[in-house]
Amino acid sequence: MVTEELLNFSVASMVEDVLQQNGKRLNDIDLASRKAQEASLRRNEAAGWLRKTIGVVGGKDLPAQPSEEEFRLGLRSGIILCNVLNKVQPGAVQKVVEMPCDSVTIPDDAALSAYQYFENVRNFLVAVEEMGLPTFEASDLEQGGKAPRVVNCVLALKSYSDWKQGGGNGLWKFGNVKATPFGKQFVLKNSELFMNSVSRTSSMGEKSLDRSLSEQISYGDLGLENGNMGNSSSFYMLVRGLLLDKKQEDIPIIVENMLSKVMVEFEQRLAAQIDQIKGSLKDMASLGTNECLTKQSSIEIEIGAPPEILNEECSNNKDTNEGKTNNQIVRQLMLLEKQQSEIKVLKSTIQATKADLNFLQMKHNEEVRNLGTHLQSLAHAASGYKKVLEENRKLYNQVQDLKGNIRVYCRVRPLRRQANGLSTVDHIDEGNITIITPLKYGKEGRKSFTFNKVFGPSASQGEVFSDTQPLIRSVLDGYNVCIFAYGQTGSGKTHTMIGPNDLTEETMGVNYRALSDLFMISEQRKDIISYDVSVQMIEIYNEQVRDLLVTDEIRNCSHKGLIVPDANIVPVKATSDVINLMNLGQKNRAVGSTAMNDRSSRSHSCLTVHVQGKDVASGTTLHGCMHLVDLAGSERVNKSEAVGERLKEAQHINKSLSALGDVISSLAHKNSHVPYRNSKLTQLLQDSLGGQAKTLMFVHMSPEHDAIGETISTLKFAERVSSVELGAAQANKESADVKELKEQIAILKAALARKEGEPMHLQCSGSSSPERSRLRSSAGSSPSCYSSRGASFSGDHKQRIDDLDSLEIRNNSASKQKRQSLDLQDLLMNSPPWTPVGSPGLKDEEKEAVSGDWVDKVMVNKQDSGRSDNTLGSWEEESRQLPDTFYQKLNTRNQIVTDDSDELEATTGDSSEQDFLWKPNVHKVSNSSNGSNLKKPSPKQAKSPDISRSSIPPPPSRRPSNGSISLLPKTGKQAVSSDAKRKSGSSK
Ligand SMILES: Nc1ncnc2c1ncn2[C@@H]1O[C@H](COP(=O)(O)OP(=O)(O)OP(=O)(O)O)[C@@H](O)[C@H]1O
């Protein structure tokens, strides 16, 4: 419904305005032509409708577009009219008199039968009148009659018929005629023509006008109904006033004109109104969506029409852009509304999805928590498993240590670039390595080796060293340790032991790290034990031992063969000292370029670290020694393309390495004879391989395919090495009491010497080769001069002496201890029975002798006293002659708790010649109540070849007859002076 505000005019008032404005002008309209045209159109319409209703045959007498005359003639019989009426309103004319002949053929002037004429037309007019339709006079069908009246009647009937066909609902809008067939109908006579005119206008096909008029009337009706009839009477009066003085025929045209004006006015006002609405809509669009929609719906309510109608109204202005915009806005609003409802749906979907997600997340979190717990338990189990593995490994190593096995760690060098990424290593697993072998080496093309540990190509220097650390601790605990690197040339031995050329803290090798650790631990223990550390560095080059710690030129350590004690032994206080020394040693080392390695070591190098510790509280001393050996690499001379000097070097290297192989093989088979003396290298390593040292071998392998032959033989050799049992290592410790006892012995010796009455230095200088003599004399009786090989050695006596011709390896602390112990034995052997214990009155030089080369002096003294040719019998004899008080003294000291070096066993080997094998723990002199105290040898013991069971040393008869001087460890200067001494001795 359009309110006054929105549609701010009523149809009635508008019509009134138009009528008032235009009423006067209507009179001026020239209606003549229009009247004729109008009459013709109406007639044609009436004729056409009649023909159509009655059919072409029934209406054959009436042309489609008849003239006025033709129209009159066609209808004058009344037959067409009656039949049409009956079609529209069946039974309206009860009886239609048909003409005996075709009415057209009857001439106009021929008189129709009165019956025909009267009956049909009269019946028609009566029926029409009863229907309330406009009628005409029967005479209007006669010549000179008023045909337009007939036309009006027909068109009214048509109008009625249309209304009826449209359903006949409500009022017949043109006449208020009730659609009752025959009842009296009230017809407003005054409006009759007006209505007919309207009907006519409608039937003229002016559809748009008709529709507009209908709508106007509809709206008009609404206006009237709405009570805007305050001026309806004036509107009525106005119309009546306008039409009153008009001829009846002119009225339709006047009304029509008026209506046209009304229409124009109405359209103008409506357009203005729509513009106003559009403005409102634009405002709404600029407002929020919700307000917009609210406003839109309020407008819809007010207008009383759905948006489609509004759209339709707007579409009337299609040609204007504004109309389009309006359409768009409305559409957008609808779209917005639709979107809003969709958004609502989406929101609820999102809410549901969110709830689902929360649930899923909760579940997920729960699962993650469960997994976490599970994982934790797994990790716990895994760490437990790892711990067990680690424990197993430790236990295994402990068992190995107890058995004295040589530990073997395998290290694989990274592939060379030229190898194209093809490695012979299949996989590495803790202590196992599997290599891919050519078919000839194994059925499967795979071969596995087991070692204490295997390091892959990516293992860092730190990782490699970490498993070596416990050994370093052992050195400080008084053990002898040997770490040596073995492997084919170029397999990474020097890299492991020293590091690459460009040394950094990360790339430092075992040597540096070991020394660094040594100092670190000694620093940590300094409140309990004070340590002295000294270093030697030698190399074996072409079967010659050379001192590497010399600043001028590398020199052989001996004029004849090599005597290692002559090598510089340099005290060191800090890692930096060691680094400097090692750098010097490395510089002096024989290195050459081969086809296999740019920086190939052409010698075996050995860095020896001596550690002496003294327990601050108890005074107990310990001696540890560590050999760090970087062997020269084995090489196939054809591969290394060695010629000349290099070839000679290679031959020496290979020879010494094969000698090492022989030694290992003998040890593995527990042969009684081990061929140590076959090379300088095996002599050097004799302590470590045959003694009680803790020995570790780093076996290196090159992963390239062309090295597979060497790799397999290297790994096989390493496996054999790992099977060698050396016996459990023992710490070299001696108590303060033992030390004291030794001092007493020294005093005794000094006293003895004094008693002999000969100045020792004279005897000493009189010796043609004192060192050799000493070595020879002591070799048979004591291992004291064999420094690090100290406690145990095998091989025949002759061999030992021969070994000494060429090599004397600097004694370590353990051997010093042994020597001291054996000095006691010497004393026992050589002291005359009358020698008083603890002879008083030592002179200053005697005291000096005690603290210095007392062993040499004593030995020389003994030798010169003519006892060097002692036989076993005479030695026993002499031993027995020792006063009981001496043994009492020893036993009352009750403190001769010695380590391995004090416990010795002389035994006969399988060889024809008598071997002396010094073994640990055979005899222990202890203060335990039932312990075996040092006793005077019984005659039985003396005779028995099982002298080894006695704590008494081997017979002096084994000693060389000539005098000898055994050298104690000396530091740099001492070594040089000793060397000079030796030289002068030899020249004599
Ligand atoms: N673990 C490693 N990581 C990186 N490079 C390595 C490793 N091992 C060895 N190399 C490199 O391989 C080359 C040969 O190594 P190295 O000189 O140590 O071999 P070698 O066994 O001592 O040889 P030779 O017996 O001929 O003296 C060197 O350039 C070295 O830096």
The ligand as an ORCA input file, in Angstrom:
! r2SCAN-3c Opt
* xyz 0 1
  N      91.167    -40.122      9.641
  C      91.636    -39.309      8.683
  N      90.951    -38.219      8.361
  C      91.399    -37.374      7.401
  N      92.507    -37.567      6.702
  C      93.261    -38.638      6.980
  C      92.847    -39.568      7.982
  N      93.751    -40.536      8.018
  C      94.686    -40.213      7.107
  N      94.393    -39.083      6.482
  C      95.170    -38.438      5.436
  O      95.703    -39.444      4.606
  C      97.007    -39.150      4.224
  C      97.968    -40.270      4.662
  O      97.938    -40.352      6.050
  P      99.244    -40.629      6.924
  O     100.410    -39.872      6.425
  O      98.864    -40.432      8.323
  O      99.428    -42.143      6.596
  P     100.520    -43.116      7.169
  O      99.852    -44.387      7.444
  O     101.227    -42.470      8.284
  O     101.440    -43.277      5.925
  P     102.980    -43.725      5.913
  O     103.033    -45.055      6.487
  O     103.344    -43.695      4.486
  O     103.709    -42.718      6.731
  C      97.363    -37.846      4.898
  O      97.170    -36.812      3.975
  C      96.371    -37.723      6.014
  O      96.119    -36.396      6.336
*
